[in-house]
């Protein structure tokens, strides 16, 4: 097999074990506490000491976009290794009069209750692997181990009241700044 470019080689840290099943097309990283699996679309080569992963262009199925899948696979595997060691967090702030969020416990379920200026209240069930804290009634702190899942929940909450460009009211990310438009001229 030809030598691969450096960008397609992934170094695995010492305290992470790697399990690769070519038959099921799955690679699994695990430590004492965390286990993450990934379904592969291209073949990988594992070195003898299992500390280097080499992602090849050879697909499991005959597909045209093998080169793109090789780069995507490398990026996703690196992201997975990063997620094992770190927790991901996002902060949301509520801008507007009466915009609030607080947690409510109902029959062993933890729900988030949003008051966003609508005629009704909005409830969101908090998933088990996501932790959401209401620091103030106008600030929300969302944390978890999966980057994609934290971003998805954060985007879902933000979609309840997207910031509008005239007054700047709505649910914003912590560092987000809204460029306000000029209103009608009389």
C-alpha positions in Angstrom: 0.0 0.0 0.0 1.2 3.5 -0.8 2.3 5.7 2.0 -0.4 8.1 3.2 -0.1 11.8 3.7 0.3 13.0 7.3 -3.2 14.5 7.4 -4.7 11.0 7.1 -2.8 9.6 10.0 -4.2 10.0 13.5 -2.2 9.6 16.7 -4.1 7.9 19.5 -3.1 9.0 23.1 -1.7 6.4 25.5 -4.6 6.1 27.8 -7.1 5.4 25.0 -7.7 1.9 23.8 -8.8 1.2 20.2 -10.9 -1.7 19.0 -11.4 -2.1 15.2 -13.8 -4.6 13.7 -13.4 -4.8 9.9 -16.4 -7.1 9.5 -18.8 -4.7 11.2 -17.0 -1.6 9.9 -16.8 -0.1 13.4 -13.9 1.5 15.3 -14.3 2.0 19.1 -12.3 4.2 21.4 -12.6 3.7 25.1 -11.1 4.7 28.4 -12.0 3.7 31.9 -15.1 5.9 31.9 -16.0 6.7 28.3 -16.7 4.6 25.2 -17.4 6.0 21.7 -18.0 4.1 18.5 -18.0 5.2 14.9 -19.3 3.5 11.8 -16.7 3.6 9.0 -17.2 4.1 5.2 -13.5 3.7 4.3 -11.0 1.1 5.5 -8.4 2.0 8.2 -5.1 0.4 9.0 -4.1 0.0 12.7 -0.4 -0.2 13.6 0.8 -3.1 15.8 1.0 -1.0 19.0 -2.5 0.5 18.2 -1.3 4.1 18.6 -1.6 5.1 14.9 -4.7 5.0 12.7 -4.2 5.4 9.0 -7.4 6.2 7.0 -7.2 4.9 3.5 -9.2 5.7 0.3 -10.4 2.1 -0.1 -14.2 2.1 0.5 -16.1 -0.8 2.0 -18.7 -0.3 -0.8 -17.9 0.9 -4.3 -18.6 4.6 -4.2 -17.4 7.6 -6.2 -16.7 10.1 -3.4 -13.9 8.1 -1.7 -11.4 11.0 -1.4 -14.0 13.2 0.3 -15.0 10.4 2.7 -11.3 9.9 3.6 -11.0 13.5 4.8 -14.4 13.5 6.5 -13.6 10.2 8.3 -10.3 11.7 9.6 -12.0 14.8 10.9 -14.8 12.9 12.6 -12.3 10.5 14.3 -10.2 13.4 15.6 -13.4 15.0 16.9 -14.3 11.8 18.7 -10.9 11.6 20.4 -11.3 15.2 21.5 -14.7 14.5 22.9 -13.4 11.7 25.1 -11.2 14.1 27.1 -13.2 17.3 27.1 -16.8 18.4 27.8 -18.4 20.8 25.5 -20.5 23.8 26.7 -22.6 26.6 25.3 -24.1 29.7 26.9 -27.3 31.3 25.9 -28.7 34.6 27.1 -32.2 35.9 26.9 -32.6 39.5 25.7 -36.0 41.1 26.1 -38.5 42.1 28.7 -39.9 39.0 30.4 -37.8 36.4 28.5 -37.0 33.7 31.1 -36.1 30.1 31.4 -36.2 27.9 34.5 -36.3 24.2 35.3 -39.4 22.4 36.5 -39.6 18.9 37.9 -42.8 17.0 37.0 -43.2 13.2 37.8 -39.5 12.4 37.7 -39.0 14.4 34.5 -36.9 17.5 34.5 -38.3 20.1 32.0 -37.2 23.5 31.0 -39.9 26.1 31.0 -39.5 29.1 28.7 -41.4 32.4 28.8 -40.7 34.1 25.6 -43.4 36.6 25.1 -45.8 34.2 23.5 -49.4 33.6 24.8 -48.3 30.1 26.0 -45.3 28.7 27.8 -42.8 26.4 26.0 -41.5 23.2 27.7 -38.5 21.2 26.7 -37.5 17.8 28.1 -33.9 17.8 29.1 -32.0 14.7 27.6 -30.2 12.4 30.0 -26.7 13.1 28.7 -27.0 16.9 28.6 -26.7 19.1 31.6 -28.6 22.4 31.6 -28.2 25.0 34.3 -30.2 28.2 34.7 -27.6 30.5 36.2 -30.1 33.4 36.2 -33.5 33.4 34.7 -32.0 35.2 31.7 -28.9 32.9 31.2 -28.7 29.3 30.3 -25.6 27.0 30.5 -25.7 23.8 28.4 -22.9 21.2 28.7 -22.4 17.6 27.6 -19.8 15.3 26.1 -20.9 15.2 22.4 -20.2 18.4 20.4 -22.9 17.7 17.9 -25.6 17.0 20.5 -24.8 20.1 22.5 -24.9 22.2 19.4 -28.2 20.6 18.3 -29.9 21.2 21.6 -28.6 24.8 21.7 -29.8 25.5 18.2 -33.3 24.0 19.1 -33.6 26.3 22.1 -32.4 29.3 20.1 -35.0 28.5 17.4 -37.8 29.2 19.9 -37.1 32.9 19.7 -34.5 33.9 17.0 -33.0 37.4 17.5 -34.8 39.9 15.4 -32.8 42.6 13.7 -34.8 45.7 14.7 -34.7 45.6 18.5 -32.3 42.8 19.1 -34.6 40.8 21.2 -34.5 37.0 21.4 -32.2 34.2 22.5 -28.6 34.8 21.7 -25.3 32.9 22.1 -23.1 34.4 24.7 -20.7 36.3 22.5 -23.2 37.0 19.6 -23.8 40.6 18.7 -26.8 41.6 16.5 -26.3 44.4 14.0 -29.5 46.4 14.3 -31.3 47.6 11.2 -32.7 51.1 10.9 -36.4 51.3 11.2 -38.9 53.0 8.9 -38.4 56.7 8.3 -41.4 58.9 8.6 
